[in-house]
Amino acid sequence: MRLASEKYRLLSWISILLVTGFLTTIGASYIVSRDAIRQNVVEQELPLTSDNIYSEIQKDILRPIFISSLMASDTFLRDWIIAGETDMEQIKRYLKEVKEKYNTITSFMVSERTHHYYYADGLLKTVKENEPRDIWFYRVRALKTDYETNVDIDMGNRDTMTIFINHRVLDYDGNFIGATGVGLALDTMTDILDSYQTRFHRNIYFIDKDGIIKMTGKSMKDVHGSITALPGVSTIAKDILNRSSTPTQLEYQHNGVTVLMSSRFIPELDWYLLVEQSISDNVKPIQRVFIVNIIISAIVTLLILALTLFAVNRYQRRLLAIAGTDSLTGLLNRQAFEIVFQQAILDSERRGSPLSTILFDIDFFKLVNDNHGHLAGDRILQKIAALTKEAVRESDIVTRWGGEEFLILLQDCPLAQATTIAEKLRHIIASHDFELPGSALSLTASMGVAEYENRETLNSFFARADTALYQAKAEGRNRIVVSASTATAVI
């Protein structure tokens, strides 16, 4: 019981050390890898992506600004307005050529003097200060800057949502004489943003200087309103709106996930470009490696524990065999026999079955050692053990009691049957040729037989068998003496 307790204590400590070692190593590797990935995203990937997107924007979105700027400074347009807007065909042809040449959805001009709204097909309307759709013109007229970017519906194109570049037109003295520009379809711009998001695997959107989301890709169509109302983003809204054209690196938490963001103010649009990325996308590969490592570690731990348990059990069995077995004969030794005997008594008393014993000694065995040496004596003891096991039943227990003494425990065996078995064994030993060269010594055995009596003590039982054995030796050896509770018989 104590050995088993020590064994499982050893296995528990090995398990703890293995699990702790594996988890510490794997956990440390995961943390280092995760931090390295995060640092790479913050310092390289996001800034590089932001720069690439900004370069793309300069081609795809800022181009209309340059077109509007060219239109506003075009001498033909200014001269046509100053001359009184007399030839409608001239402005129609001009705006149509701009639209077709630069592939915009619309091109327009609104005169400050007449408030006429011209587009590629001619006169669209006359703007009015109290008309909600015309507020943009009066806002542009009051601008301190040269232009604005505005998302609005285009009346000249079936009310399509359009990104307008509204540029102020000044005469040669710097006086405001109108507004001109071009428009791009919002769907076209969202497609551009979608292509950015697909290529760079980031969320990309624009907000104005007040934090209102102005443009997103279709994959973010449900994101709208102010960033101050967006979960997670609201915590860094003030840091985003810093009007810095140098990318600002930020981060926030959303649903337990860390999201990294690069914010950049684009003066040409008067908007902020936001590029954000969930760190979990980059960490997923090392998370899979982490899980695989955990599984491998668990398998290795189980294998090591299984091998350890096998080795410990094997070693324990060897220890038990060494502790309970006579090394010379392979029979149970006296210490192990006492444990077996206690169980045999319990079985005998519970079932009411007889239990007998044979205690025997090799006659004149000292002469064998003296005349032929201890190796010959050991060989004879081994042979006696083998002959004894062959002579008794498989269920009987044979023990080397000490020196040249042997004891046989016969379960479910009455005294008469035990006496018969003893006589059979005595005859086998006496008639066997033990091959002692040059010696006339014939080996015999003296035996004492006893039957266990109910509730008899261990010492009393073996004392009766021992008394019978010594009586047999005293009466001439090579004989059997049977011990009973009241009498002792000699055979």
N, C-alpha and C positions, 0 to 999 in steps of 0.2 A: 504493500500500500504506500509505504514511504517512497519506494523507488518510483512508483507511478506518479506520485505527487511531484517529485523532483524532476521527472521527465517532462511533465506538462509545464512546470515552471520554466524549465530550460527552453522549451518550444515557445512559450509566451514571450520570453525575453528576446529570443531570436526574431520572432515576428515583429515585436516592437522596434527593434534595431533596424530590421530590413525595411519596414514600412516607413519609419522616420527617415532613414537614409534616402530611399527612393523619392519620397514626397519632397524632401528638402532639395534634392538635386533637380528634380523635375520642376518644382515650383520656382526655384532660383533661375533656371534656364528660361522658363516662361516669362517671368517678370523682366529679365534682362532683354529678351527678344521683343516683348511688347513695348518696353520703353524705347528701344532702338527704333522700332517701327514708328512710334509716335513722334520721336525726334526727327526722323527722316521726312515724315509727312509735314510737320510744322516748318522745318527749315528748308526743305527742298521741293516736295511735290506740290503743295498748295501754292507757294509763291510762283513756282514755274508755271503751273496751270493758270494762275491769275494773269501772268505776263502773256502767255500764249493766247488766252481769251481776249485780253485787251488788244493784242495785235490783230486778232480776228475781227474784233469790234471796229477797229479803225478801218478795216476794209468793208465790213458789212453794214455797220450802223452809222459810223461817222462820215461815210461817203456822202449821204444825203445832206449833211451839214455843210460840207464843202461845196456841194452843188448849189445849195441855197445862198451860200456866201457869194458864189460867182454870179448868181442871178441878181442879188441885191446890188452888186457893184457894176453890173453890166450897163454900159452907157446907152445902149439901145432902149433898155427898159426904163431907165430914168428919163431919157429924152422923150420917150413916148408919153410918159405921165405928164411931164412938164409941158409938152406940146398940146395937151388938152385931151388926150385919149380919143383922137378923132377917127383913126382907121382901125376898126374892130378886127379886120382880117390879119393885120400885122401882129397883134397880141395873141390871136388864136394860133397863128402859125408858129410864133415864138414858143408859146407854152407847149404846143404839141411836139415840137422838135425836142424840147428839153425832156419831156416825158418819154418819148421814144428812144432818144439817144442814151439816156441814163436808166431806162427800164424802171421807172417809178410808177406807182399806181395813180398818182395825180401830180399836176404842177399847177400853181395858182398865183394870182396877184390881186390884191385889194387896194384900191386907190383911196388915199386920205381925202382928196378933194371931192370925189363923187360918191365914195363909199360903194362903188361897184365891185363885185366879186367876179373876176375873170378866171376861166379855166380853159383847157384845151379845146372845148367845144364852143367857147364864146362866153357870153355873159350869163352867169348862174343866178345871181341875185344882187340885191342891195343890202348891205349889212346895216343893222340898226342897234343902237346902244341898249334898247330895252328888250332885245331878243336874246334869250339864254344861249342859243347856238352861236351868237356873234360876240359873246363876251371876250373870247380869245383875242379879237382884233384890238379892242380897246385896252386889253392887258398888254399886248405887244407895243402899242403906241406909247404906253407909260413905262416900258422897260428901260432900265439903266444899262442893260447889256445889249448886245447886237441881235441875239436870237433866243428862242426857247424851244424846248422839245415838249410836245403835247400829244396825249392820246385822246382822240375824239372820233366821232362819226364823220364820215365824208358824205355830204349831201350830193356831191356830184358823182358818187359811185355806189348808189343804192344803200346809203347809210352804213357802209362797211367800216368797222373799227379800224382806225388808221393812226399811224404815228406821223404826226406833222412836225416838220421843221419850219417854224415861223420866224422869218428874218426881217428885220427892219430895213426899209429902203429910205435913203437920205438923198437930198438933192446936193448940188455942188457946194452949197453953203452950210451943209450939215443939218438941214431941216427935215423933219419926218414927212415923207410924201406917200408912204404906203407900206404894205407888208407883202412879202413874196416867199415862195418856198416850194417844197415837194412833200409828198407823203408816201409812206411805205405801209403795205397791209400788215396789220398786227399778226395775222396768221403766218405771214412770211417770216416775221421776226421771231415768233414762237417756234417756228420750224428751225430757224437758225439756232435758237437756244437749245432746242431738243438735240440737234446735231452735236452741239458742244457737250451736252450732258452725256450723250452716248459715247463720244470720243474720249472724254476725260473722266467719266464715271464720277461726276460730282453733281451736287445740286447748284444751279446757277440762276440767279435772279437779280432784278434791279429794283432799287427803291429811290424815292426822291429825297430831297434834303430834309423833309419832315418825317421820313421813315415810312412813307406810304409805299406799298409794293406796287410798282408800275408795270412790270413785265416779268413773266415767268415762262418756262417751257410748258408744253402740254402735260408733261408728267407731274407738274406741280400746279395743275389748274385749280385745285381746291385751296391753294395758299393765296390769301388775299388780305386786304386791310392793312393795318399798321403793324410794324414789327414789334411794337410794344405790347401787342396782344398775342404774339406767337409764343407758345410754350417753349421755355428754354432761351429762345432768342431775346425775349424781353429783358432777361437779366444782364445782357451786354449791349442793349440798344444805345445807351449813351456813349459807349466806347466806339460803336459803329459810326455814329453821326459826328465824326470829328473833322470832316472836310479835308482829310489828308489824302493827297494823290499817291502817297507811298503806301504800299499794302500794309495793313495792320493785322497781326495774327491774334486771333481770339479763340475761345472755346466755351462751350456750355454743355450742360447735362440735360438729356431728355429721355424719359422712360429708362433711367439707369444707364444710358449709353452716352459716351463722350463724343461730342461733335466738334470738329475743328473748323474754324472759319477764317477766310481771308477777306478783309473789307478794303475797298479802294474807291476813292472818290474820282469821278471822271468829269472834269470841268466842262468839256465840250457838250456833254449831255446834261450836266447839272444833276446827275444821278450817281448813286453808289452801285458799284458792282460787288455782289456778294457771292463768294464761292465757298461751299461748305462740304465737308466729308465726314461721314461716321467712321470713327477709328475702328469700329467692330468689323468693317469690311476687310481691313488690312490684317486684323488680328485673327480672323476666322481660320486661316491656314495654320497658324501656330496653335490655335485652340484645338484643331483636329490632331495636330502632332502631340499636343498635351494629353488628349484623351487616349491616343494610341499608346503613348508612353506609359500612361496609367495602367492600361490593359496589359501591356507587356510586363510592366513591373509586378502586377498582380499575379500573372502567370508564373513569372520567375520566382516570386515569393512563395507561391504554392508549391512549385517544383522543389525549391530549396527546403521548405518545411517537410515535404513528403520524403525527400532524400534524408533529411535529418532524422525524421521519425523512424524511417527504415533503419538507418544506422544505429540510432539509439536503441530501438527494439532489438536489433540483432545483437548489439553489445550487451543489452540487458539480459537477453536470453543466454548469452555466453557466460555472463556473470552468475546468473541463476544456476546454469548448468555446472559451472565451476564450484559454486557455493553448495549445491545440493547433490553433487555427483562425486563418487570416488574416482580420482584421476587414474588409478591403476586398472580397476575392473570395469568401470563404467556403470556400476550399480549405484543406487542411492546411498549416500553416507548417513551416518547416525543422526545428524541434525535435521536433514530433510525428512528422514523416516519418522521422526517424532511428530512432524506436522501432518504427514500422511496418516499416521496411526490415530491421531486425535479425530480426524474425519472418519476413519474406519469404525471407531468406537461409536460415534454418533449414528452412523448408518446402521450398525449392528443393533443398538438399543432401540432405534426407531422402528426397524423392521422385525426385531426379535429373532435375527438370524445369528448362528454361531460364528465365533471368530477364534481362530487358533494360530499358534505360532510354533515354528521349529527353530531352535537355536543350536547351531552345530559348530564344531571346532575340528581342525585338521590334526590328526594324531601325529606326534613326533615331528612337527613341521620345522622345529629348530634344527633338527639334523639335516634337513634339506639345505637350509641356509649355510650351515657349518661345512657340509661336505661338498656342496655344488655351487655355492655362492648365491648372493641375493638376486641376481638376474634370473637364475633358474627358479628361485623361490617366487619371484614375481610372475614368471611364466605359469607356474603351477596355480597360483592364486587366480590368474586370469582364466585358466582352463576350468578350475573349480566353479568360478562364476558362470561360465558358459554352460557347463554341465547342469548346474542347478537351475538355470533359466529354462533349459530344455526339459527338465524333469517335472516342473510345476506348471500350473495353468497360466494362461496369459494374464488373467486378472490378479494373480498372486504377486506380491511385492517382495523382491529379493534385495537385501541390504548387506553391505559389508559392515559388520558391527564393530570391527576393530581388529587389527593384526590379522590372524588367520581364522577369526570367528565370523560366521555369517548368520543372518537371521531372515527367516521367511515368514511373512504375514499372510495367512490363508483366510480370505473373507468367505463368508457363507460356507464354512467348512467345520463340521463337528470334530471332536477329538479322535474318534476312531478313524475317520478318513484322513486326518492329518497324520496319524501314526502310520497309515499305509503309505502315504506319500513320502514320509521320512524314511521308511524302510526301503522304498524304491530308490531314493536318492543315495542312501548308505551303500546299497548294493552297486549302484552305478560307479560311485567313487572307488569302492574297494576293488572292482574288477577292471578299472581303466588303467591303461598303460601310460604313465606320465613321462616315459622316455627319459629316465635318469640313467645315463650310461655308467657302467661299472658299479652299479649299486644294486644290492638285493633288497633295498627298502621298498616295501609296498605301502602306499598311502591309503589310510582309512580315515573315517570320521566318526566322532562321538556326538550323539544328538540328544537334546532335551526337548520334549513336546509338552505344550500346555494349552488349555482352552480358557478363553477369557470368561470370567464370571461377572454377572450383572453388577454394575456399580463398583467393580474392583478398580483399585488405583493402578496407574501405569507402573509404578515401582513394584507393586505386589505381583502383577501379572508377569513381568519380566524376571522378577526374583525367583518365581516358581520354575520358569523355564531354565534360568541359570543354575538353580539348585539341581534340577534334573540332569543338565549337561555335566556338571561336575561329578554327579553321582555315577554317570555313565563312564567317565574317565577313570574314576576311582575303582570301578568294578572291572577294569580291564580294557576299556576303550573299544572302538569299532562296534558300538551297540547303541541302542535307543532306550532312554528312560522316559516314561510318560508321567507327567505330574498332574495330579488331580487335587481338588480342594481338601480331600480327606486322606488320600493315599498316593503313593508313587510306585508305579509298576516298571519292571525291567524287562526289556525284550532282547 
